[in-house]
């Protein structure tokens, strides 16, 4: 979460809060900087509310804006923490090393024009 501005965590917490009708705080497995994309980010949260959890991903995706999506959701043990229960994290740094920029890679890779 950031003090000001829109964040993925903030948007997801807002959507969860609407679905569960209570404020929920999420914990992420990791964090990303502004402009960095997370693929496969895992989050966790606690609630005592009942919900058809097998439909949670579908319900969240219906509530989320087009630039944020959920792949899957699962009920886990009460002591599970996305941050502390993670077994591994993989980071990929994408560099588009070419003289000319790429419209297709502009938001997914850092463009370096000089030879690396």
Biopython code that builds the backbone (N, CA, C, O; Angstrom):
import numpy as np
from Bio.PDB.StructureBuilder import StructureBuilder

atoms = [
    (1, "UNK", "N", (0.846, -1.189, 0.000)),
    (1, "UNK", "CA", (0.000, 0.000, 0.000)),
    (1, "UNK", "C", (0.877, 1.233, 0.000)),
    (1, "UNK", "O", (1.961, 1.245, 0.583)),
    (2, "UNK", "N", (0.401, 2.251, -0.650)),
    (2, "UNK", "CA", (1.085, 3.535, -0.689)),
    (2, "UNK", "C", (0.189, 4.571, -0.014)),
    (2, "UNK", "O", (-1.034, 4.434, 0.002)),
    (3, "UNK", "N", (0.804, 5.588, 0.533)),
    (3, "UNK", "CA", (0.043, 6.619, 1.238)),
    (3, "UNK", "C", (-0.905, 7.358, 0.293)),
    (3, "UNK", "O", (-2.017, 7.722, 0.676)),
    (4, "UNK", "N", (-0.461, 7.572, -0.931)),
    (4, "UNK", "CA", (-1.288, 8.305, -1.893)),
    (4, "UNK", "C", (-1.255, 7.578, -3.231)),
    (4, "UNK", "O", (-0.273, 6.914, -3.564)),
    (5, "UNK", "N", (-2.304, 7.707, -3.973)),
    (5, "UNK", "CA", (-2.354, 7.114, -5.306)),
    (5, "UNK", "C", (-2.983, 5.736, -5.314)),
    (5, "UNK", "O", (-3.172, 5.105, -4.274)),
    (6, "UNK", "N", (-3.296, 5.295, -6.499)),
    (6, "UNK", "CA", (-3.949, 3.996, -6.711)),
    (6, "UNK", "C", (-2.915, 2.882, -6.658)),
    (6, "UNK", "O", (-1.846, 2.990, -7.258)),
    (7, "UNK", "N", (-3.239, 1.805, -5.936)),
    (7, "UNK", "CA", (-2.369, 0.634, -5.886)),
    (7, "UNK", "C", (-3.199, -0.612, -6.151)),
    (7, "UNK", "O", (-4.409, -0.619, -5.924)),
    (8, "UNK", "N", (-2.554, -1.653, -6.625)),
    (8, "UNK", "CA", (-3.235, -2.917, -6.850)),
    (8, "UNK", "C", (-3.798, -3.429, -5.526)),
    (8, "UNK", "O", (-4.943, -3.877, -5.467)),
    (9, "UNK", "N", (-2.995, -3.364, -4.470)),
    (9, "UNK", "CA", (-3.458, -3.823, -3.155)),
    (9, "UNK", "C", (-4.698, -3.055, -2.714)),
    (9, "UNK", "O", (-5.654, -3.652, -2.219)),
    (10, "UNK", "N", (-4.688, -1.771, -2.885)),
    (10, "UNK", "CA", (-5.834, -0.950, -2.493)),
    (10, "UNK", "C", (-7.088, -1.293, -3.278)),
    (10, "UNK", "O", (-8.182, -1.355, -2.718)),
    (11, "UNK", "N", (-6.928, -1.515, -4.570)),
    (11, "UNK", "CA", (-8.076, -1.857, -5.423)),
    (11, "UNK", "C", (-8.636, -3.218, -5.020)),
    (11, "UNK", "O", (-9.852, -3.388, -4.932)),
    (12, "UNK", "N", (-7.750, -4.190, -4.773)),
    (12, "UNK", "CA", (-8.213, -5.523, -4.366)),
    (12, "UNK", "C", (-8.886, -5.469, -2.999)),
    (12, "UNK", "O", (-9.928, -6.095, -2.803)),
    (13, "UNK", "N", (-8.314, -4.737, -2.056)),
    (13, "UNK", "CA", (-8.937, -4.613, -0.734)),
    (13, "UNK", "C", (-10.323, -3.986, -0.837)),
    (13, "UNK", "O", (-11.250, -4.397, -0.139)),
    (14, "UNK", "N", (-10.458, -3.006, -1.695)),
    (14, "UNK", "CA", (-11.749, -2.364, -1.884)),
    (14, "UNK", "C", (-12.771, -3.354, -2.446)),
    (14, "UNK", "O", (-13.906, -3.413, -1.973)),
    (15, "UNK", "N", (-12.368, -4.131, -3.456)),
    (15, "UNK", "CA", (-13.270, -5.120, -4.055)),
    (15, "UNK", "C", (-13.641, -6.199, -3.040)),
    (15, "UNK", "O", (-14.802, -6.599, -2.955)),
    (16, "UNK", "N", (-12.662, -6.670, -2.272)),
    (16, "UNK", "CA", (-12.955, -7.668, -1.234)),
    (16, "UNK", "C", (-13.897, -7.108, -0.183)),
    (16, "UNK", "O", (-14.810, -7.796, 0.272)),
    (17, "UNK", "N", (-13.675, -5.869, 0.200)),
    (17, "UNK", "CA", (-14.534, -5.225, 1.195)),
    (17, "UNK", "C", (-15.980, -5.163, 0.746)),
    (17, "UNK", "O", (-16.894, -5.343, 1.551)),
    (18, "UNK", "N", (-16.192, -4.906, -0.544)),
    (18, "UNK", "CA", (-17.560, -4.877, -1.074)),
    (18, "UNK", "C", (-18.172, -6.279, -1.078)),
    (18, "UNK", "O", (-19.335, -6.452, -0.711)),
    (19, "UNK", "N", (-17.393, -7.273, -1.490)),
    (19, "UNK", "CA", (-17.913, -8.641, -1.553)),
    (19, "UNK", "C", (-18.239, -9.198, -0.170)),
    (19, "UNK", "O", (-19.254, -9.872, 0.008)),
    (20, "UNK", "N", (-17.383, -8.917, 0.804)),
    (20, "UNK", "CA", (-17.555, -9.477, 2.144)),
    (20, "UNK", "C", (-18.294, -8.535, 3.097)),
    (20, "UNK", "O", (-18.599, -8.897, 4.233)),
    (21, "UNK", "N", (-18.572, -7.341, 2.622)),
    (21, "UNK", "CA", (-19.270, -6.333, 3.424)),
    (21, "UNK", "C", (-18.571, -6.068, 4.746)),
    (21, "UNK", "O", (-19.212, -5.907, 5.785)),
    (22, "UNK", "N", (-17.250, -6.027, 4.690)),
    (22, "UNK", "CA", (-16.421, -5.677, 5.849)),
    (22, "UNK", "C", (-15.051, -5.252, 5.321)),
    (22, "UNK", "O", (-14.623, -5.736, 4.273)),
    (23, "UNK", "N", (-14.366, -4.368, 6.017)),
    (23, "UNK", "CA", (-13.024, -4.000, 5.574)),
    (23, "UNK", "C", (-12.063, -5.179, 5.759)),
    (23, "UNK", "O", (-12.018, -5.789, 6.826)),
    (24, "UNK", "N", (-11.305, -5.488, 4.722)),
    (24, "UNK", "CA", (-10.334, -6.585, 4.785)),
    (24, "UNK", "C", (-8.954, -6.066, 4.422)),
    (24, "UNK", "O", (-8.811, -5.238, 3.523)),
    (25, "UNK", "N", (-7.958, -6.547, 5.110)),
    (25, "UNK", "CA", (-6.563, -6.184, 4.861)),
    (25, "UNK", "C", (-5.877, -7.391, 4.233)),
    (25, "UNK", "O", (-5.925, -8.490, 4.785)),
    (26, "UNK", "N", (-5.240, -7.190, 3.083)),
    (26, "UNK", "CA", (-4.546, -8.293, 2.431)),
    (26, "UNK", "C", (-3.068, -8.273, 2.776)),
    (26, "UNK", "O", (-2.502, -7.230, 3.104)),
    (27, "UNK", "N", (-2.454, -9.448, 2.696)),
    (27, "UNK", "CA", (-1.002, -9.591, 2.825)),
    (27, "UNK", "C", (-0.516, -10.178, 1.515)),
    (27, "UNK", "O", (-1.041, -11.190, 1.052)),
    (28, "UNK", "N", (0.477, -9.554, 0.917)),
    (28, "UNK", "CA", (1.035, -10.048, -0.337)),
    (28, "UNK", "C", (2.310, -10.833, -0.104)),
    (28, "UNK", "O", (3.016, -10.608, 0.879)),
    (29, "UNK", "N", (2.605, -11.760, -1.014)),
    (29, "UNK", "CA", (3.829, -12.553, -0.917)),
    (29, "UNK", "C", (5.049, -11.670, -1.128)),
    (29, "UNK", "O", (6.128, -11.962, -0.611)),
    (30, "UNK", "N", (4.886, -10.611, -1.871)),
    (30, "UNK", "CA", (5.980, -9.682, -2.147)),
    (30, "UNK", "C", (5.387, -8.352, -2.532)),
    (30, "UNK", "O", (4.174, -8.150, -2.483)),
    (31, "UNK", "N", (6.254, -7.457, -2.912)),
    (31, "UNK", "CA", (5.767, -6.144, -3.332)),
    (31, "UNK", "C", (6.403, -5.784, -4.652)),
    (31, "UNK", "O", (7.449, -6.319, -5.019)),
    (32, "UNK", "N", (5.768, -4.875, -5.362)),
    (32, "UNK", "CA", (6.330, -4.394, -6.615)),
    (32, "UNK", "C", (6.419, -2.882, -6.566)),
    (32, "UNK", "O", (5.653, -2.224, -5.862)),
    (33, "UNK", "N", (7.346, -2.348, -7.309)),
    (33, "UNK", "CA", (7.482, -0.907, -7.403)),
    (33, "UNK", "C", (6.537, -0.376, -8.478)),
    (33, "UNK", "O", (6.011, -1.144, -9.284)),
    (34, "UNK", "N", (6.328, 0.917, -8.487)),
    (34, "UNK", "CA", (5.490, 1.545, -9.493)),
    (34, "UNK", "C", (5.984, 1.167, -10.881)),
    (34, "UNK", "O", (7.179, 1.240, -11.169)),
    (35, "UNK", "N", (5.056, 0.764, -11.734)),
    (35, "UNK", "CA", (5.404, 0.416, -13.108)),
    (35, "UNK", "C", (5.885, -1.009, -13.291)),
    (35, "UNK", "O", (6.167, -1.431, -14.413)),
    (36, "UNK", "N", (5.983, -1.754, -12.205)),
    (36, "UNK", "CA", (6.436, -3.148, -12.272)),
    (36, "UNK", "C", (5.207, -4.046, -12.233)),
    (36, "UNK", "O", (4.270, -3.795, -11.475)),
    (37, "UNK", "N", (5.216, -5.082, -13.046)),
    (37, "UNK", "CA", (4.075, -5.983, -13.132)),
    (37, "UNK", "C", (4.324, -7.241, -12.314)),
    (37, "UNK", "O", (5.423, -7.795, -12.344)),
    (38, "UNK", "N", (3.328, -7.688, -11.597)),
    (38, "UNK", "CA", (3.424, -8.939, -10.843)),
    (38, "UNK", "C", (2.584, -9.984, -11.554)),
    (38, "UNK", "O", (1.398, -9.777, -11.812)),
    (39, "UNK", "N", (3.200, -11.089, -11.860)),
    (39, "UNK", "CA", (2.491, -12.193, -12.496)),
    (39, "UNK", "C", (2.552, -13.368, -11.534)),
    (39, "UNK", "O", (3.629, -13.898, -11.262)),
    (40, "UNK", "N", (1.407, -13.771, -11.025)),
    (40, "UNK", "CA", (1.400, -14.869, -10.069)),
    (40, "UNK", "C", (1.575, -14.421, -8.634)),
    (40, "UNK", "O", (1.983, -15.215, -7.786)),
    (41, "UNK", "N", (1.279, -13.177, -8.346)),
    (41, "UNK", "CA", (1.349, -12.685, -6.969)),
    (41, "UNK", "C", (0.328, -13.436, -6.113)),
    (41, "UNK", "O", (-0.800, -13.665, -6.547)),
    (42, "UNK", "N", (0.717, -13.811, -4.921)),
    (42, "UNK", "CA", (-0.177, -14.505, -3.990)),
    (42, "UNK", "C", (-0.516, -13.543, -2.862)),
    (42, "UNK", "O", (0.354, -12.846, -2.339)),
    (43, "UNK", "N", (-1.798, -13.514, -2.493)),
    (43, "UNK", "CA", (-2.224, -12.691, -1.361)),
    (43, "UNK", "C", (-2.993, -13.573, -0.393)),
    (43, "UNK", "O", (-3.476, -14.645, -0.758)),
    (44, "UNK", "N", (-3.098, -13.117, 0.827)),
    (44, "UNK", "CA", (-3.930, -13.799, 1.813)),
    (44, "UNK", "C", (-4.690, -12.752, 2.611)),
    (44, "UNK", "O", (-4.274, -11.597, 2.713)),
    (45, "UNK", "N", (-5.819, -13.184, 3.175)),
    (45, "UNK", "CA", (-6.605, -12.327, 4.058)),
    (45, "UNK", "C", (-7.428, -13.231, 4.966)),
    (45, "UNK", "O", (-7.634, -14.408, 4.671)),
    (46, "UNK", "N", (-7.888, -12.674, 6.058)),
    (46, "UNK", "CA", (-8.706, -13.427, 7.022)),
    (46, "UNK", "C", (-10.098, -12.826, 7.078)),
    (46, "UNK", "O", (-10.270, -11.607, 7.081)),
    (47, "UNK", "N", (-11.076, -13.701, 7.121)),
    (47, "UNK", "CA", (-12.458, -13.271, 7.302)),
    (47, "UNK", "C", (-13.209, -14.357, 8.054)),
    (47, "UNK", "O", (-12.853, -15.533, 7.995)),
    (48, "UNK", "N", (-14.231, -13.954, 8.747)),
    (48, "UNK", "CA", (-15.107, -14.924, 9.406)),
    (48, "UNK", "C", (-16.437, -15.021, 8.669)),
    (48, "UNK", "O", (-17.312, -15.797, 9.054)),
    (49, "UNK", "N", (-16.583, -14.245, 7.627)),
    (49, "UNK", "CA", (-17.820, -14.235, 6.839)),
    (49, "UNK", "C", (-17.910, -15.477, 5.967)),
    (49, "UNK", "O", (-16.893, -16.009, 5.520)),
    (50, "UNK", "N", (-19.115, -15.929, 5.732)),
    (50, "UNK", "CA", (-19.305, -17.052, 4.810)),
    (50, "UNK", "C", (-19.373, -16.501, 3.388)),
    (50, "UNK", "O", (-19.834, -15.384, 3.157)),
    (51, "UNK", "N", (-18.908, -17.303, 2.456)),
    (51, "UNK", "CA", (-18.879, -16.907, 1.042)),
    (51, "UNK", "C", (-18.686, -18.179, 0.231)),
    (51, "UNK", "O", (-17.991, -19.086, 0.688)),
    (52, "UNK", "N", (-19.270, -18.278, -0.944)),
    (52, "UNK", "CA", (-19.003, -19.445, -1.792)),
    (52, "UNK", "C", (-17.595, -19.299, -2.396)),
    (52, "UNK", "O", (-17.436, -18.824, -3.521)),
    (53, "UNK", "N", (-16.585, -19.716, -1.629)),
    (53, "UNK", "CA", (-15.197, -19.444, -2.000)),
    (53, "UNK", "C", (-14.790, -20.038, -3.347)),
    (53, "UNK", "O", (-13.847, -19.552, -3.971)),
    (54, "UNK", "N", (-15.482, -21.073, -3.805)),
    (54, "UNK", "CA", (-15.175, -21.621, -5.122)),
    (54, "UNK", "C", (-15.529, -20.615, -6.228)),
    (54, "UNK", "O", (-15.112, -20.781, -7.374)),
    (55, "UNK", "N", (-16.291, -19.583, -5.883)),
    (55, "UNK", "CA", (-16.679, -18.537, -6.839)),
    (55, "UNK", "C", (-15.951, -17.214, -6.590)),
    (55, "UNK", "O", (-16.232, -16.217, -7.255)),
    (56, "UNK", "N", (-15.029, -17.203, -5.648)),
    (56, "UNK", "CA", (-14.372, -15.946, -5.274)),
    (56, "UNK", "C", (-13.611, -15.315, -6.427)),
    (56, "UNK", "O", (-13.732, -14.109, -6.643)),
    (57, "UNK", "N", (-12.835, -16.081, -7.171)),
    (57, "UNK", "CA", (-12.066, -15.509, -8.288)),
    (57, "UNK", "C", (-12.997, -14.877, -9.318)),
    (57, "UNK", "O", (-12.727, -13.781, -9.811)),
    (58, "UNK", "N", (-14.078, -15.555, -9.639)),
    (58, "UNK", "CA", (-15.045, -15.026, -10.610)),
    (58, "UNK", "C", (-15.690, -13.745, -10.071)),
    (58, "UNK", "O", (-15.827, -12.760, -10.795)),
    (59, "UNK", "N", (-16.081, -13.768, -8.807)),
    (59, "UNK", "CA", (-16.708, -12.594, -8.198)),
    (59, "UNK", "C", (-15.752, -11.413, -8.151)),
    (59, "UNK", "O", (-16.143, -10.283, -8.447)),
    (60, "UNK", "N", (-14.500, -11.667, -7.781)),
    (60, "UNK", "CA", (-13.518, -10.582, -7.744)),
    (60, "UNK", "C", (-13.274, -10.009, -9.130)),
    (60, "UNK", "O", (-13.253, -8.790, -9.305)),
    (61, "UNK", "N", (-13.091, -10.878, -10.114)),
    (61, "UNK", "CA", (-12.838, -10.392, -11.471)),
    (61, "UNK", "C", (-13.990, -9.559, -12.012)),
    (61, "UNK", "O", (-13.775, -8.653, -12.817)),
    (62, "UNK", "N", (-15.205, -9.855, -11.582)),
    (62, "UNK", "CA", (-16.358, -9.054, -11.990)),
    (62, "UNK", "C", (-16.319, -7.670, -11.346)),
    (62, "UNK", "O", (-16.899, -6.721, -11.872)),
    (63, "UNK", "N", (-15.632, -7.557, -10.202)),
    (63, "UNK", "CA", (-15.565, -6.294, -9.469)),
    (63, "UNK", "C", (-14.308, -5.487, -9.767)),
    (63, "UNK", "O", (-14.264, -4.285, -9.504)),
    (64, "UNK", "N", (-13.287, -6.139, -10.315)),
    (64, "UNK", "CA", (-12.005, -5.468, -10.526)),
    (64, "UNK", "C", (-11.945, -4.761, -11.885)),
    (64, "UNK", "O", (-12.619, -5.171, -12.829)),
    (65, "UNK", "N", (-11.138, -3.702, -11.980)),
    (65, "UNK", "CA", (-10.966, -3.026, -13.273)),
    (65, "UNK", "C", (-10.189, -3.923, -14.240)),
    (65, "UNK", "O", (-9.565, -4.891, -13.806)),
    (66, "UNK", "N", (-10.215, -3.620, -15.531)),
    (66, "UNK", "CA", (-9.590, -4.484, -16.540)),
    (66, "UNK", "C", (-8.082, -4.711, -16.374)),
    (66, "UNK", "O", (-7.555, -5.695, -16.892)),
    (67, "UNK", "N", (-7.387, -3.827, -15.670)),
    (67, "UNK", "CA", (-5.933, -3.978, -15.545)),
    (67, "UNK", "C", (-5.510, -4.808, -14.334)),
    (67, "UNK", "O", (-4.316, -4.931, -14.062)),
    (68, "UNK", "N", (-6.472, -5.379, -13.602)),
    (68, "UNK", "CA", (-6.175, -6.250, -12.458)),
    (68, "UNK", "C", (-7.067, -7.480, -12.574)),
    (68, "UNK", "O", (-8.272, -7.357, -12.795)),
    (69, "UNK", "N", (-6.479, -8.667, -12.426)),
    (69, "UNK", "CA", (-7.292, -9.884, -12.493)),
    (69, "UNK", "C", (-6.794, -10.919, -11.491)),
    (69, "UNK", "O", (-5.651, -10.879, -11.035)),
    (70, "UNK", "N", (-7.683, -11.839, -11.166)),
    (70, "UNK", "CA", (-7.398, -12.911, -10.222)),
    (70, "UNK", "C", (-7.446, -14.224, -10.982)),
    (70, "UNK", "O", (-8.401, -14.487, -11.714)),
    (71, "UNK", "N", (-6.416, -15.055, -10.812)),
    (71, "UNK", "CA", (-6.380, -16.357, -11.486)),
    (71, "UNK", "C", (-7.115, -17.436, -10.724)),
    (71, "UNK", "O", (-7.799, -18.267, -11.323)),
    (72, "UNK", "N", (-6.982, -17.433, -9.404)),
    (72, "UNK", "CA", (-7.538, -18.518, -8.603)),
    (72, "UNK", "C", (-7.681, -18.056, -7.162)),
    (72, "UNK", "O", (-7.069, -17.072, -6.746)),
    (73, "UNK", "N", (-8.489, -18.773, -6.414)),
    (73, "UNK", "CA", (-8.653, -18.508, -4.987)),
    (73, "UNK", "C", (-8.843, -19.839, -4.283)),
    (73, "UNK", "O", (-9.417, -20.772, -4.845)),
    (74, "UNK", "N", (-8.363, -19.922, -3.061)),
    (74, "UNK", "CA", (-8.474, -21.166, -2.300)),
    (74, "UNK", "C", (-8.591, -20.854, -0.816)),
    (74, "UNK", "O", (-8.066, -19.849, -0.336)),
    (75, "UNK", "N", (-9.273, -21.712, -0.112)),
    (75, "UNK", "CA", (-9.327, -21.629, 1.341)),
    (75, "UNK", "C", (-8.070, -22.322, 1.865)),
    (75, "UNK", "O", (-7.743, -23.430, 1.440)),
    (76, "UNK", "N", (-7.378, -21.671, 2.780)),
    (76, "UNK", "CA", (-6.123, -22.203, 3.320)),
    (76, "UNK", "C", (-6.202, -22.266, 4.842)),
    (76, "UNK", "O", (-7.153, -21.767, 5.444)),
    (77, "UNK", "N", (-5.213, -22.873, 5.448)),
    (77, "UNK", "CA", (-5.155, -22.965, 6.912)),
    (77, "UNK", "C", (-5.112, -21.567, 7.522)),
    (77, "UNK", "O", (-4.594, -20.630, 6.915)),
    (78, "UNK", "N", (-5.649, -21.439, 8.706)),
    (78, "UNK", "CA", (-5.729, -20.143, 9.380)),
    (78, "UNK", "C", (-4.360, -19.510, 9.604)),
    (78, "UNK", "O", (-4.255, -18.286, 9.682)),
    (79, "UNK", "N", (-3.305, -20.326, 9.709)),
    (79, "UNK", "CA", (-1.971, -19.772, 9.962)),
    (79, "UNK", "C", (-1.207, -19.467, 8.678)),
    (79, "UNK", "O", (-0.036, -19.091, 8.739)),
    (80, "UNK", "N", (-1.846, -19.622, 7.513)),
    (80, "UNK", "CA", (-1.172, -19.322, 6.243)),
    (80, "UNK", "C", (-1.009, -17.823, 6.079)),
    (80, "UNK", "O", (-1.941, -17.060, 6.333)),
    (81, "UNK", "N", (0.173, -17.401, 5.656)),
    (81, "UNK", "CA", (0.456, -16.007, 5.329)),
    (81, "UNK", "C", (1.124, -15.995, 3.966)),
    (81, "UNK", "O", (2.132, -16.671, 3.760)),
    (82, "UNK", "N", (0.572, -15.233, 3.037)),
    (82, "UNK", "CA", (1.179, -15.153, 1.703)),
    (82, "UNK", "C", (2.644, -14.724, 1.803)),
    (82, "UNK", "O", (3.479, -15.187, 1.027)),
    (83, "UNK", "N", (2.949, -13.865, 2.728)),
    (83, "UNK", "CA", (4.322, -13.367, 2.874)),
    (83, "UNK", "C", (5.248, -14.393, 3.530)),
    (83, "UNK", "O", (6.335, -14.661, 3.019)),
    (84, "UNK", "N", (4.827, -14.961, 4.645)),
    (84, "UNK", "CA", (5.726, -15.814, 5.421)),
    (84, "UNK", "C", (5.638, -17.296, 5.081)),
    (84, "UNK", "O", (6.538, -18.057, 5.435)),
    (85, "UNK", "N", (4.581, -17.720, 4.408)),
    (85, "UNK", "CA", (4.441, -19.131, 4.037)),
    (85, "UNK", "C", (4.987, -19.423, 2.639)),
    (85, "UNK", "O", (5.031, -20.582, 2.227)),
    (86, "UNK", "N", (5.396, -18.403, 1.915)),
    (86, "UNK", "CA", (5.917, -18.602, 0.554)),
    (86, "UNK", "C", (7.178, -19.455, 0.585)),
    (86, "UNK", "O", (8.056, -19.243, 1.422)),
    (87, "UNK", "N", (7.265, -20.410, -0.318)),
    (87, "UNK", "CA", (8.439, -21.280, -0.406)),
    (87, "UNK", "C", (9.484, -20.742, -1.370)),
    (87, "UNK", "O", (10.671, -21.035, -1.231)),
    (88, "UNK", "N", (9.053, -19.968, -2.329)),
    (88, "UNK", "CA", (10.012, -19.359, -3.257)),
    (88, "UNK", "C", (9.382, -18.149, -3.924)),
    (88, "UNK", "O", (8.162, -17.988, -3.949)),
    (89, "UNK", "N", (10.239, -17.315, -4.455)),
    (89, "UNK", "CA", (9.829, -16.160, -5.246)),
    (89, "UNK", "C", (10.755, -16.096, -6.452)),
    (89, "UNK", "O", (11.959, -16.326, -6.336)),
    (90, "UNK", "N", (10.194, -15.788, -7.585)),
    (90, "UNK", "CA", (10.995, -15.671, -8.799)),
    (90, "UNK", "C", (10.790, -14.277, -9.379)),
    (90, "UNK", "O", (9.659, -13.814, -9.523)),
    (91, "UNK", "N", (11.870, -13.627, -9.702)),
    (91, "UNK", "CA", (11.810, -12.298, -10.294)),
    (91, "UNK", "C", (12.424, -12.366, -11.684)),
    (91, "UNK", "O", (13.487, -12.957, -11.877)),
    (92, "UNK", "N", (11.751, -11.761, -12.640)),
    (92, "UNK", "CA", (12.246, -11.712, -14.012)),
    (92, "UNK", "C", (12.391, -10.238, -14.375)),
    (92, "UNK", "O", (11.445, -9.458, -14.263)),
    (93, "UNK", "N", (13.581, -9.879, -14.808)),
    (93, "UNK", "CA", (13.842, -8.519, -15.233)),
    (93, "UNK", "C", (13.941, -8.529, -16.749)),
    (93, "UNK", "O", (14.877, -9.100, -17.309)),
    (94, "UNK", "N", (12.989, -7.905, -17.408)),
    (94, "UNK", "CA", (12.932, -7.917, -18.870)),
    (94, "UNK", "C", (13.552, -6.643, -19.426)),
    (94, "UNK", "O", (13.175, -5.531, -19.054)),
    (95, "UNK", "N", (14.507, -6.831, -20.318)),
    (95, "UNK", "CA", (15.184, -5.709, -20.979)),
    (95, "UNK", "C", (15.033, -5.892, -22.482)),
    (95, "UNK", "O", (15.390, -6.931, -23.039)),
    (96, "UNK", "N", (14.502, -4.872, -23.118)),
    (96, "UNK", "CA", (14.410, -4.867, -24.578)),
    (96, "UNK", "C", (15.636, -4.108, -25.074)),
    (96, "UNK", "O", (15.673, -2.878, -25.030)),
    (97, "UNK", "N", (16.630, -4.841, -25.544)),
    (97, "UNK", "CA", (17.898, -4.246, -25.963)),
    (97, "UNK", "C", (17.907, -4.105, -27.487)),
    (97, "UNK", "O", (18.290, -5.023, -28.212)),
    (98, "UNK", "N", (17.480, -2.944, -27.945)),
    (98, "UNK", "CA", (17.411, -2.669, -29.376)),
    (98, "UNK", "C", (17.461, -1.166, -29.598)),
    (98, "UNK", "O", (17.143, -0.379, -28.706)),
    (99, "UNK", "N", (17.861, -0.789, -30.787)),
    (99, "UNK", "CA", (17.937, 0.629, -31.118)),
    (99, "UNK", "C", (16.555, 1.271, -31.050)),
    (99, "UNK", "O", (16.397, 2.368, -30.513)),
    (100, "UNK", "N", (15.551, 0.577, -31.600)),
    (100, "UNK", "CA", (14.204, 1.127, -31.681)),
    (100, "UNK", "C", (13.323, 0.555, -30.568)),
    (100, "UNK", "O", (13.487, -0.592, -30.153)),
    (101, "UNK", "N", (12.408, 1.360, -30.108)),
    (101, "UNK", "CA", (11.478, 0.921, -29.081)),
    (101, "UNK", "C", (10.447, -0.025, -29.678)),
    (101, "UNK", "O", (10.254, -0.063, -30.893)),
    (102, "UNK", "N", (9.801, -0.774, -28.828)),
    (102, "UNK", "CA", (8.759, -1.706, -29.251)),
    (102, "UNK", "C", (7.445, -1.319, -28.597)),
    (102, "UNK", "O", (7.355, -1.235, -27.372)),
    (103, "UNK", "N", (6.424, -1.082, -29.416)),
    (103, "UNK", "CA", (5.107, -0.754, -28.871)),
    (103, "UNK", "C", (4.553, -1.930, -28.068)),
    (103, "UNK", "O", (3.847, -1.725, -27.081)),
    (104, "UNK", "N", (4.865, -3.154, -28.480)),
    (104, "UNK", "CA", (4.351, -4.335, -27.792)),
    (104, "UNK", "C", (5.027, -4.565, -26.440)),
    (104, "UNK", "O", (4.411, -5.112, -25.525)),
    (105, "UNK", "N", (6.280, -4.154, -26.311)),
    (105, "UNK", "CA", (7.026, -4.384, -25.073)),
    (105, "UNK", "C", (7.125, -3.145, -24.183)),
    (105, "UNK", "O", (7.713, -3.205, -23.103)),
    (106, "UNK", "N", (6.567, -2.049, -24.618)),
    (106, "UNK", "CA", (6.743, -0.770, -23.915)),
    (106, "UNK", "C", (6.375, -0.833, -22.433)),
    (106, "UNK", "O", (7.032, -0.196, -21.609)),
    (107, "UNK", "N", (5.352, -1.578, -22.089)),
    (107, "UNK", "CA", (4.919, -1.644, -20.687)),
    (107, "UNK", "C", (5.373, -2.919, -19.998)),
    (107, "UNK", "O", (4.967, -3.193, -18.868)),
    (108, "UNK", "N", (6.222, -3.711, -20.677)),
    (108, "UNK", "CA", (6.626, -4.994, -20.099)),
    (108, "UNK", "C", (8.137, -5.188, -20.026)),
    (108, "UNK", "O", (8.615, -6.158, -19.437)),
    (109, "UNK", "N", (8.877, -4.277, -20.617)),
    (109, "UNK", "CA", (10.332, -4.416, -20.618)),
    (109, "UNK", "C", (10.987, -3.041, -20.573)),
    (109, "UNK", "O", (10.455, -2.068, -21.107)),
    (110, "UNK", "N", (12.140, -2.976, -19.933)),
    (110, "UNK", "CA", (12.924, -1.747, -19.886)),
    (110, "UNK", "C", (13.696, -1.644, -21.198)),
    (110, "UNK", "O", (14.374, -2.590, -21.599)),
    (111, "UNK", "N", (13.595, -0.500, -21.864)),
    (111, "UNK", "CA", (14.227, -0.330, -23.163)),
    (111, "UNK", "C", (15.615, 0.279, -23.005)),
    (111, "UNK", "O", (15.773, 1.369, -22.456)),
    (112, "UNK", "N", (16.622, -0.450, -23.501)),
    (112, "UNK", "CA", (18.005, 0.020, -23.482)),
    (112, "UNK", "C", (18.492, 0.071, -24.927)),
    (112, "UNK", "O", (18.494, -0.951, -25.614)),
    (113, "UNK", "N", (18.900, 1.240, -25.394)),
    (113, "UNK", "CA", (19.284, 1.378, -26.802)),
    (113, "UNK", "C", (20.752, 1.044, -27.046)),
    (113, "UNK", "O", (21.103, 0.588, -28.135)),
    (114, "UNK", "N", (21.600, 1.256, -26.074)),
    (114, "UNK", "CA", (23.034, 0.963, -26.269)),
    (114, "UNK", "C", (23.295, -0.527, -26.100)),
    (114, "UNK", "O", (22.510, -1.234, -25.467)),
    (115, "UNK", "N", (24.375, -0.989, -26.654)),
    (115, "UNK", "CA", (24.734, -2.396, -26.551)),
    (115, "UNK", "C", (25.038, -2.764, -25.099)),
    (115, "UNK", "O", (25.726, -2.028, -24.392)),
    (116, "UNK", "N", (24.529, -3.882, -24.678)),
    (116, "UNK", "CA", (24.774, -4.336, -23.311)),
    (116, "UNK", "C", (25.890, -5.374, -23.337)),
    (116, "UNK", "O", (26.268, -5.900, -22.290)),
]
sb = StructureBuilder()
sb.init_structure("model")
sb.init_model(0)
sb.init_chain("A")
sb.init_seg("    ")
for serial, (resi, resn, name, xyz) in enumerate(atoms, 1):
    if name == "N":
        sb.init_residue(resn, " ", resi, " ")
    sb.init_atom(name, np.array(xyz, "f"), 0.0, 1.0, " ", f" {name:<3s}", serial, name[0])
structure = sb.get_structure()
